[in-house]
Each structure stands twice: as structure tokens, then as C-alpha cells.
Amino acid sequence: MVREIKAIAERLQITIGVSGHVGDGNLHPGILTDKSNPELMQRAEAAMGEIAKKALELGGTLSGEHGIGTLKAPYLEWEL
């Protein structure tokens, strides 16, 4: 998944940092963006969708230990 996130970041020309919990497999990708830049926000939103899709394709979940918030809510139906 880390390799996939890196590829998404490179393809969309954005910066995504990844932190998480190695022991239990939770990853926390952080997409760096600027809300005053509409074009950058579009790429960030596209990245979020691609990350969610890839996580599910690889057998992961969207919720981890933090649950579903407003950023991941649009993708919850994909998981269910």
C-alpha cells in the first residue's frame, strides 16, 4: 500500500506523507494541500479516492481505528 500511495502521489504530482502503526497495519496517508488552490484540491480529492479504492482492492478497510469521517464518507459505500 505504501508503494501504491507513492505512485498515486507521483502520478498526481502531490505530496503525500504516510505514517501509521506497523504492528497492526494501520496507515495514515496525509495529503498536503492548500484550500485556496482549486486545482490542487481537485488532485488531492482524486488522490483520496484512489487511495481508498486501492486499500479496498488490497483487502484493507477505510476505517482503521479512527472510523469514518467526512473525508472518507463518500467512499464508505464501496466498502459495504
Beta strands, then each sheet from edge to edge (+ up, - down):
strand 1: 16-21
strand 2: 26-31
sheet 1: 1+ 2-
end
